[in-house]
Amino acid sequence: MPEQTDTADRELAPVADRLGAEFSGVHERSTVDRCVGAARQGALDVTGRAAPDLVERIARQHLQVLALAFAERA
């Protein structure tokens, strides 16, 4: 089982890097990483696979919603 996680981490590292750059100044990298992980798990639960492009789209939406929620609180 760890091999699958390691492989997933390597495959999704570029996704986390892109989203980290896109949301720098908005979210900490740890938040981005958690959203990518949650998006991966959600994609697996719903579709049975976690293609990087799908994970990226889901995580981006989560990060946008979080940014809006934080902006409303401020």
ABEGO torsion letter per residue (X at the ends): XAAAAAAAAAAAAAAAAAAAAAABGABBAAAAAAAAAAAAAAAAAAAGBBBAAAAAAAAAAAAAAAAAAAAAAX
